[in-house]
């Protein structure tokens, strides 16, 4: 995965008013921290940052005062109504360093005819090299029969990634859809009304 290059500027004003002024100027307030360094408060370009954080576990190359620093987004705070980014926490990483990240689960394939799949766990916690973070973990359900439950330990993880957490955690189950008595009664009533 290649780095997303962002030019940052140091922030000198803090608080709600300063953050609002930054966002009106199409910038996003952020903090850069890690590896025993003092936190650095920066402003990132709004549009480029918004596009970059859409990708899970994006690796950033933050250009600040002529110096490039590698970082990953540890937390992205969004306005729940406007869905705009309010603040980003960036964790400084180094090449070759292992970091722990949440990776979304993506289901591929079709289970056996007459069955449905239920995703029990949306994300997995993995440990991976900071410059090769996986965007997602593919879970193949091709041809799986009803009653099958895939656990985290059974998944094929991306190269170089290690599972953090419980290997027995159920990720996807395959089952036969059931119809409740209320649904049957409603269907029969609808059929009777149509006659």
N, C-alpha and C positions, 0 to 999 in steps of 0.2 A: 504494500500500500504506500502510495506517495504522500508526502506531507502537503497539507494545505497551507500556503504561505499567506500570512496576515501581517500587515504593517500596524503596529500598535504605537500609541502615544501615552506617555506617563500622565496620570491624573493627579491634579493638585487639589481639586475641590471634592468634597465628600458630602453625603447626605442625600435626602430625597430630591431636593431642588436641583442639586448639581447633576444627579442621575437623570432627572427629567430633561434638563437642558441638553445633556449628551444624547439622549434618545431622540429629541427633536432635531438634533443635528445629524441624525442617521448614524449614530455610533452606539455601541453597547458597552456599559461599564463591566469590567472584569477584574479578577485578581489572579495573579500568577504566583504560585507558591510551591515549595517542596525542596528536598535535598538540603535541609538545614538553612536555607536562605530566608531572608526577611521577605514577607509578602510584598509584591509590587502591584500597585493599583494602576490599571491601564484602561485605555479606551480602544475598542476594536471597531473596524469598519462594519457597519450594520448589515448590509446586504450580503457581503461575502461570508460573514460569520453565520448568519441565518442559514445560508445554503450549506455551509460546512457542517453545522451541528445536526442537520437532517440525517446525515450518514452516521450510523452507530460507530462509536469508538474511533472517530476521526483523529488523525495525528496532525497536530498543528506545528508549523514552524513560525514562531512569533518573532518578528523583526522589531527590535526596540533599541533605539539609539545606536544603530549600526551593528548590533550584536544579535545573532540568531539563537533562539532557545526552543528546544522541542518540548511540546506539552500535549496532554490529552484533556478533553473536557470531563471534569469529575462531576460537575453539577451545572445544569442549565435551568435557571428560574424563568418561568413564563407567566405572563398575565393570563389568568384563566378565562377572562372574557374576551380580550382583544387577541389573545394568542400571539403576543409579541414577546421577544426575549427581553427580560428585564436585567439579567445579570448572568455572568458565566464564571465559574470557578475552574481555573486551569492548573493541572498538576504537572510540574516540571518532570520530564523523564529523560533518560539517557539511552543511547543506542546499546543494545545488548541487555538492558535491564528488564527483569520480569515484573509485570504489574497485574493486578487483579481487576477484572472488568466484568460487567454484566453484558451478555450477548443474547440478542433475540433469537428465538427458535422459529425456523421456517419449515413448514410441512410440505413435502413434495410427493407426488404420486397419488394413486387411488387405492383405497382399501378394497377388499373383496366386495362383489356386488351385493346390495342389500344391507350394507353396513355404513356406519358413519364414524368419523374420528372426532375425538374431543381432546383439545390441547389443555392439559392439566397445569402445565408450567410454561409461562410465556418467555422467560429468560433463564439462562444458565450463568453461573459464576465460573469464569475460567481464569487461569493464570497463563499469560502469554507474553512473548517478547514485545516490548513497547513499540517497536517500529514495524511489527507484523501482527497487529491486532485483528482478529476476525470480525467481519461485519455481521455475520449470523452463523448459526449452526443448522445445517440441513438435516431434517429427520425424514427418512423415506418410509412411507407406509404402504408402498406398492404391494398389493395382493395380500395384505394382512387380514386374518380372519377375526370374527367377533370374539371377544374375550381376551384379545392380545393387549398387553400393557408394556410399553417401552419405557425403560428406566434410563436415567442419566448415564449409568455405567455401560449401557449397551450401545450408546451412540458413537458414531465415527466422528471424532473431534477434528477440527482443522489442524494441519501440520504444526507441531510445536506447542500446541495448547494442552494444558492439563486441567482436569476437572477439579474445582474447589467445592467442597461440600459433600452432600450425601449421594453416593452412587446408586442408592436404592430409590431415590426420588422419582416418582412416575412423571413422565413428560407427556406422553400421548397414550390414550386408550382407544381401542376400536370396539364398537358395540353395535347392536341392532337397535334401530329406533323403535320406541314403544309409543303407543297411543293410549291416552288416559280415557277413563270411562266418560268423563265430561266431554272430551273431544268427540268420542263416538256418538254420544247423545246429541251434540250440536250438529254433527254431520247428518244424522238421521232426521233431525228436525228440519234442516235445510232442504234435504231431499223431499220430505213430505210436503213442505211449503211450495216446492217447485212443481209438484204434480198437480 
